[in-house]
Amino acid sequence: MIDYFFVVDGDMTVHLIPSRVVAGRVAVRLQMYKTYIVGNAAGLLGASASADAARGTAVVSQSA
C-alpha cells in the first residue's frame, strides 16, 4: 500500500501528497495540491543544477 506520493516538479518544488487525497484519479494537477508543498529541492542540487532547472534543461553526470 502507498501512503504518500513524493513529487518533485519542474520548478524543483517538493510535494508530499497523501495517497488518500489522490485516490481514484488517473491524473494529478499539482496546482490543486499547493497545501502539500514541503520545500524546494533546488538547494540540494547546487547552484548550477538550480539554474539548469530554471531553464528547463537537465544535467546528467556519468561515472566511469
MMTF fields as JSON, N, C-alpha, C and O atoms, coordinates in Angstrom:
{
  "mmtfVersion": "1.0.0",
  "mmtfProducer": "UNKNOWN",
  "numBonds": 255,
  "numAtoms": 256,
  "numGroups": 64,
  "numChains": 1,
  "numModels": 1,
  "chainsPerModel": [1],
  "groupsPerChain": [64],
  "chainIdList": ["A"],
  "bondAtomList": [4, 2, 8, 6, 12, 10, 16, 14, 20, 18, 24, 22, 28, 26, 32, 30, 36, 34, 40, 38, 44, 42, 48, 46, 52, 50, 56, 54, 60, 58, 64, 62, 68, 66, 72, 70, 76, 74, 80, 78, 84, 82, 88, 86, 92, 90, 96, 94, 100, 98, 104, 102, 108, 106, 112, 110, 116, 114, 120, 118, 124, 122, 128, 126, 132, 130, 136, 134, 140, 138, 144, 142, 148, 146, 152, 150, 156, 154, 160, 158, 164, 162, 168, 166, 172, 170, 176, 174, 180, 178, 184, 182, 188, 186, 192, 190, 196, 194, 200, 198, 204, 202, 208, 206, 212, 210, 216, 214, 220, 218, 224, 222, 228, 226, 232, 230, 236, 234, 240, 238, 244, 242, 248, 246, 252, 250],
  "bondOrderList": [1, 1, 1, 1, 1, 1, 1, 1, 1, 1, 1, 1, 1, 1, 1, 1, 1, 1, 1, 1, 1, 1, 1, 1, 1, 1, 1, 1, 1, 1, 1, 1, 1, 1, 1, 1, 1, 1, 1, 1, 1, 1, 1, 1, 1, 1, 1, 1, 1, 1, 1, 1, 1, 1, 1, 1, 1, 1, 1, 1, 1, 1, 1],
  "groupList": [{"groupName": "MET", "atomNameList": ["N", "CA", "C", "O"], "elementList": ["N", "C", "C", "O"], "formalChargeList": [0, 0, 0, 0], "bondAtomList": [1, 0, 2, 1, 3, 2], "bondOrderList": [1, 1, 2], "singleLetterCode": "M", "chemCompType": "L-PEPTIDE LINKING"}, {"groupName": "ILE", "atomNameList": ["N", "CA", "C", "O"], "elementList": ["N", "C", "C", "O"], "formalChargeList": [0, 0, 0, 0], "bondAtomList": [1, 0, 2, 1, 3, 2], "bondOrderList": [1, 1, 2], "singleLetterCode": "I", "chemCompType": "L-PEPTIDE LINKING"}, {"groupName": "ASP", "atomNameList": ["N", "CA", "C", "O"], "elementList": ["N", "C", "C", "O"], "formalChargeList": [0, 0, 0, 0], "bondAtomList": [1, 0, 2, 1, 3, 2], "bondOrderList": [1, 1, 2], "singleLetterCode": "D", "chemCompType": "L-PEPTIDE LINKING"}, {"groupName": "TYR", "atomNameList": ["N", "CA", "C", "O"], "elementList": ["N", "C", "C", "O"], "formalChargeList": [0, 0, 0, 0], "bondAtomList": [1, 0, 2, 1, 3, 2], "bondOrderList": [1, 1, 2], "singleLetterCode": "Y", "chemCompType": "L-PEPTIDE LINKING"}, {"groupName": "PHE", "atomNameList": ["N", "CA", "C", "O"], "elementList": ["N", "C", "C", "O"], "formalChargeList": [0, 0, 0, 0], "bondAtomList": [1, 0, 2, 1, 3, 2], "bondOrderList": [1, 1, 2], "singleLetterCode": "F", "chemCompType": "L-PEPTIDE LINKING"}, {"groupName": "VAL", "atomNameList": ["N", "CA", "C", "O"], "elementList": ["N", "C", "C", "O"], "formalChargeList": [0, 0, 0, 0], "bondAtomList": [1, 0, 2, 1, 3, 2], "bondOrderList": [1, 1, 2], "singleLetterCode": "V", "chemCompType": "L-PEPTIDE LINKING"}, {"groupName": "GLY", "atomNameList": ["N", "CA", "C", "O"], "elementList": ["N", "C", "C", "O"], "formalChargeList": [0, 0, 0, 0], "bondAtomList": [1, 0, 2, 1, 3, 2], "bondOrderList": [1, 1, 2], "singleLetterCode": "G", "chemCompType": "PEPTIDE LINKING"}, {"groupName": "THR", "atomNameList": ["N", "CA", "C", "O"], "elementList": ["N", "C", "C", "O"], "formalChargeList": [0, 0, 0, 0], "bondAtomList": [1, 0, 2, 1, 3, 2], "bondOrderList": [1, 1, 2], "singleLetterCode": "T", "chemCompType": "L-PEPTIDE LINKING"}, {"groupName": "HIS", "atomNameList": ["N", "CA", "C", "O"], "elementList": ["N", "C", "C", "O"], "formalChargeList": [0, 0, 0, 0], "bondAtomList": [1, 0, 2, 1, 3, 2], "bondOrderList": [1, 1, 2], "singleLetterCode": "H", "chemCompType": "L-PEPTIDE LINKING"}, {"groupName": "LEU", "atomNameList": ["N", "CA", "C", "O"], "elementList": ["N", "C", "C", "O"], "formalChargeList": [0, 0, 0, 0], "bondAtomList": [1, 0, 2, 1, 3, 2], "bondOrderList": [1, 1, 2], "singleLetterCode": "L", "chemCompType": "L-PEPTIDE LINKING"}, {"groupName": "PRO", "atomNameList": ["N", "CA", "C", "O"], "elementList": ["N", "C", "C", "O"], "formalChargeList": [0, 0, 0, 0], "bondAtomList": [1, 0, 2, 1, 3, 2], "bondOrderList": [1, 1, 2], "singleLetterCode": "P", "chemCompType": "L-PEPTIDE LINKING"}, {"groupName": "SER", "atomNameList": ["N", "CA", "C", "O"], "elementList": ["N", "C", "C", "O"], "formalChargeList": [0, 0, 0, 0], "bondAtomList": [1, 0, 2, 1, 3, 2], "bondOrderList": [1, 1, 2], "singleLetterCode": "S", "chemCompType": "L-PEPTIDE LINKING"}, {"groupName": "ARG", "atomNameList": ["N", "CA", "C", "O"], "elementList": ["N", "C", "C", "O"], "formalChargeList": [0, 0, 0, 0], "bondAtomList": [1, 0, 2, 1, 3, 2], "bondOrderList": [1, 1, 2], "singleLetterCode": "R", "chemCompType": "L-PEPTIDE LINKING"}, {"groupName": "ALA", "atomNameList": ["N", "CA", "C", "O"], "elementList": ["N", "C", "C", "O"], "formalChargeList": [0, 0, 0, 0], "bondAtomList": [1, 0, 2, 1, 3, 2], "bondOrderList": [1, 1, 2], "singleLetterCode": "A", "chemCompType": "L-PEPTIDE LINKING"}, {"groupName": "GLN", "atomNameList": ["N", "CA", "C", "O"], "elementList": ["N", "C", "C", "O"], "formalChargeList": [0, 0, 0, 0], "bondAtomList": [1, 0, 2, 1, 3, 2], "bondOrderList": [1, 1, 2], "singleLetterCode": "Q", "chemCompType": "L-PEPTIDE LINKING"}, {"groupName": "LYS", "atomNameList": ["N", "CA", "C", "O"], "elementList": ["N", "C", "C", "O"], "formalChargeList": [0, 0, 0, 0], "bondAtomList": [1, 0, 2, 1, 3, 2], "bondOrderList": [1, 1, 2], "singleLetterCode": "K", "chemCompType": "L-PEPTIDE LINKING"}, {"groupName": "ASN", "atomNameList": ["N", "CA", "C", "O"], "elementList": ["N", "C", "C", "O"], "formalChargeList": [0, 0, 0, 0], "bondAtomList": [1, 0, 2, 1, 3, 2], "bondOrderList": [1, 1, 2], "singleLetterCode": "N", "chemCompType": "L-PEPTIDE LINKING"}],
  "groupTypeList": [0, 1, 2, 3, 4, 4, 5, 5, 2, 6, 2, 0, 7, 5, 8, 9, 1, 10, 11, 12, 5, 5, 13, 6, 12, 5, 13, 5, 12, 9, 14, 0, 3, 15, 7, 3, 1, 5, 6, 16, 13, 13, 6, 9, 9, 6, 13, 11, 13, 11, 13, 2, 13, 13, 12, 6, 7, 13, 5, 5, 11, 14, 11, 13],
  "groupIdList": [1, 2, 3, 4, 5, 6, 7, 8, 9, 10, 11, 12, 13, 14, 15, 16, 17, 18, 19, 20, 21, 22, 23, 24, 25, 26, 27, 28, 29, 30, 31, 32, 33, 34, 35, 36, 37, 38, 39, 40, 41, 42, 43, 44, 45, 46, 47, 48, 49, 50, 51, 52, 53, 54, 55, 56, 57, 58, 59, 60, 61, 62, 63, 64],
  "secStructList": [7, 7, 7, 3, 3, 3, 3, 3, 7, 6, 6, 7, 3, 3, 3, 3, 3, 3, 2, 2, 2, 2, 6, 6, 7, 1, 7, 7, 7, 4, 4, 4, 4, 4, 4, 4, 3, 3, 3, 3, 1, 2, 2, 2, 2, 7, 2, 2, 2, 2, 2, 2, 2, 2, 2, 6, 7, 7, 7, 7, 7, 7, 7, 7],
  "xCoordList": [0.841, 0.0, 0.89, 1.924, 0.486, 1.208, 0.55, -0.666, 1.359, 0.834, 0.94, 0.02, 2.072, 2.317, 2.951, 3.653, 2.694, 3.406, 4.401, 4.023, 5.674, 6.723, 6.963, 7.399, 6.68, 6.735, 7.644, 7.515, 8.562, 9.377, 9.006, 9.182, 8.492, 8.068, 9.218, 10.335, 8.961, 9.984, 10.622, 11.737, 9.933, 10.483, 11.238, 11.656, 11.409, 12.086, 11.281, 11.834, 9.996, 9.117, 8.807, 8.48, 8.91, 8.694, 7.307, 6.95, 6.537, 5.204, 5.22, 5.852, 4.538, 4.324, 2.807, 2.199, 2.215, 0.757, 0.26, 0.694, -0.646, -1.207, -1.978, -2.714, -1.81, -2.47, -3.988, -4.689, -4.5, -5.963, -6.562, -7.733, -5.764, -6.233, -6.286, -7.1, -5.428, -5.319, -6.128, -6.278, -6.635, -7.303, -8.324, -9.186, -8.211, -9.176, -8.857, -9.526, -7.865, -7.529, -6.514, -5.663, -6.626, -5.655, -4.662, -3.681, -4.915, -4.003, -4.033, -5.039, -2.915, -2.806, -2.282, -1.257, -2.978, -2.511, -1.986, -2.753, -0.694, -0.071, -0.569, -0.489, -1.074, -1.587, -2.756, -3.057, -3.409, -4.511, -3.998, -4.778, -2.702, -2.148, -1.097, -0.12, -1.298, -0.341, -0.206, 0.842, -1.219, -1.143, -0.185, 0.179, 0.227, 1.126, 2.578, 3.397, 2.898, 4.28, 5.088, 4.697, 6.22, 7.06, 8.442, 9.24, 8.734, 10.023, 10.404, 9.581, 11.69, 12.234, 13.549, 14.412, 13.705, 14.885, 16.048, 17.132, 15.877, 16.943, 18.189, 19.301, 18.038, 19.183, 19.965, 21.15, 19.335, 20.009, 20.926, 21.864, 20.658, 21.394, 22.535, 23.342, 22.625, 23.678, 23.219, 22.175, 23.985, 23.604, 23.49, 22.548, 24.41, 24.356, 23.14, 22.511, 22.807, 21.625, 20.361, 19.407, 20.338, 19.173, 18.957, 17.824, 20.05, 19.957, 19.482, 18.666, 19.984, 19.541, 18.063, 17.344, 17.605, 16.188, 15.329, 14.249, 15.784, 15.031, 14.925, 13.934, 15.973, 15.961, 15.234, 14.944, 14.939, 14.256, 15.196, 14.766, 16.483, 17.44, 17.881, 17.744, 18.396, 18.858, 20.333, 20.841, 20.994, 22.399, 22.499, 22.031, 23.115, 23.272, 24.755, 25.519, 25.162, 26.576, 26.753, 25.887, 27.89, 28.172, 29.42, 30.412, 29.375, 30.539, 31.295, 30.708, 32.616, 33.434, 33.337, 33.96],
  "yCoordList": [-1.176, 0.0, 1.244, 1.275, 2.256, 3.525, 4.502, 4.69, 5.13, 6.119, 7.536, 8.336, 7.859, 9.205, 9.15, 8.197, 10.181, 10.389, 11.517, 12.602, 11.262, 12.265, 12.744, 11.969, 14.022, 14.545, 15.77, 16.671, 15.799, 16.975, 17.457, 16.727, 18.686, 19.186, 19.892, 19.928, 20.442, 21.086, 22.307, 22.681, 22.934, 24.089, 23.661, 24.497, 22.357, 21.765, 21.89, 21.723, 22.179, 22.223, 20.803, 19.953, 20.546, 19.204, 19.126, 19.95, 18.13, 17.871, 16.519, 15.574, 16.43, 15.161, 15.018, 15.579, 14.259, 14.182, 12.84, 11.794, 12.851, 11.587, 10.867, 11.499, 9.574, 8.814, 8.867, 8.787, 9.0, 9.064, 10.295, 10.285, 11.359, 12.581, 12.402, 13.033, 11.55, 11.322, 10.098, 9.861, 9.341, 8.068, 8.165, 9.044, 7.241, 7.146, 8.019, 7.904, 8.885, 9.765, 9.074, 8.309, 9.363, 8.826, 9.9, 9.602, 11.147, 12.261, 13.216, 13.331, 13.893, 14.82, 16.151, 16.198, 17.228, 18.583, 19.169, 19.417, 19.388, 19.778, 21.113, 21.346, 21.982, 23.259, 23.069, 23.965, 21.929, 21.628, 21.189, 21.109, 20.905, 20.341, 21.253, 20.771, 22.559, 23.517, 23.377, 23.711, 22.902, 22.748, 21.638, 21.531, 20.809, 19.693, 19.972, 19.054, 21.229, 21.597, 21.55, 22.135, 20.849, 20.716, 21.345, 21.338, 21.881, 22.524, 22.64, 22.484, 22.92, 23.079, 22.319, 22.483, 21.496, 20.642, 21.334, 20.754, 22.544, 23.222, 23.393, 23.238, 23.704, 23.889, 22.616, 22.671, 21.483, 20.205, 19.857, 19.075, 20.435, 20.091, 21.043, 20.756, 22.158, 23.126, 24.213, 24.085, 25.269, 26.446, 26.144, 26.616, 25.376, 25.119, 24.267, 24.5, 23.307, 22.474, 23.301, 23.1, 24.228, 25.095, 25.96, 26.143, 26.496, 27.324, 26.497, 26.966, 25.268, 24.385, 24.069, 24.042, 23.83, 23.528, 24.725, 24.553, 25.926, 27.134, 27.32, 27.849, 26.872, 26.976, 25.805, 25.837, 24.783, 23.621, 22.615, 21.769, 22.689, 21.719, 20.789, 21.106, 19.671, 18.69, 18.411, 18.416, 18.172, 17.803, 16.383, 16.073, 15.519, 14.125, 13.861, 14.044, 13.435, 13.092, 11.592, 10.793, 11.241, 9.837, 9.459, 10.187, 8.329, 7.81, 6.866, 6.177, 6.848, 5.965, 4.545, 3.667],
  "zCoordList": [0.0, 0.0, 0.0, 0.668, -0.745, -0.812, 0.14, 0.104, 1.002, 1.944, 1.403, 1.574, 0.741, 0.239, -1.143, -1.482, -1.93, -3.181, -2.949, -2.508, -3.245, -3.161, -4.578, -5.429, -4.843, -6.201, -6.236, -5.407, -7.198, -7.462, -8.858, -9.834, -8.962, -10.273, -10.985, -10.469, -12.146, -12.956, -12.322, -12.687, -11.38, -10.664, -9.418, -8.617, -9.257, -8.104, -6.807, -5.72, -6.911, -5.753, -5.323, -6.152, -4.02, -3.481, -2.847, -2.005, -3.261, -2.715, -2.003, -2.474, -0.894, -0.21, -0.065, 0.846, -0.98, -1.097, -0.577, -1.061, 0.405, 0.891, -0.22, -0.978, -0.311, -1.373, -1.252, -2.261, -0.046, 0.13, -0.542, -0.922, -0.693, -1.34, -2.854, -3.528, -3.384, -4.824, -5.257, -6.456, -4.34, -4.611, -5.731, -5.734, -6.687, -7.774, -8.972, -9.999, -8.88, -10.009, -10.916, -10.461, -12.199, -13.153, -13.589, -14.271, -13.195, -13.486, -12.297, -11.598, -12.085, -10.965, -11.48, -12.16, -11.16, -11.473, -10.174, -9.244, -10.11, -8.856, -8.314, -7.107, -9.155, -8.659, -7.701, -6.912, -7.757, -6.836, -5.462, -4.513, -5.346, -4.122, -3.483, -2.91, -3.582, -3.016, -1.508, -0.955, -0.844, 0.612, 1.021, 2.193, 0.062, 0.361, -0.048, -0.083, -0.355, -0.67, 0.618, 1.628, 0.576, 1.768, 1.591, 2.528, 0.427, 0.241, -1.215, -2.117, -1.418, -2.752, -2.826, -1.964, -3.841, -3.971, -4.653, -4.724, -5.158, -5.891, -5.034, -5.54, -3.767, -2.886, -2.654, -2.326, -2.815, -2.624, -3.784, -3.628, -4.94, -6.141, -6.453, -7.337, -5.761, -6.021, -6.974, -7.613, -7.069, -7.852, -9.339, -9.975, -9.921, -11.359, -11.719, -12.752, -10.902, -11.162, -11.026, -11.778, -10.078, -9.895, -11.126, -11.569, -11.683, -12.88, -14.064, -14.857, -14.196, -15.27, -15.145, -16.144, -13.924, -13.695, -14.07, -14.635, -13.768, -14.1, -15.614, -16.116, -16.343, -17.805, -18.45, -19.646, -17.677, -18.227, -18.848, -19.631, -18.512, -19.04, -17.931, -16.75, -18.304, -17.316, -17.518, -18.639, -16.427, -16.472, -15.956, -14.86, -16.756, -16.37, -16.224, -17.171, -15.054, -14.871, -15.05, -14.696, -15.605, -15.848, -15.095, -15.116, -14.434, -13.736, -14.655, -15.489, -14.481, -15.327, -14.882, -15.48]
}
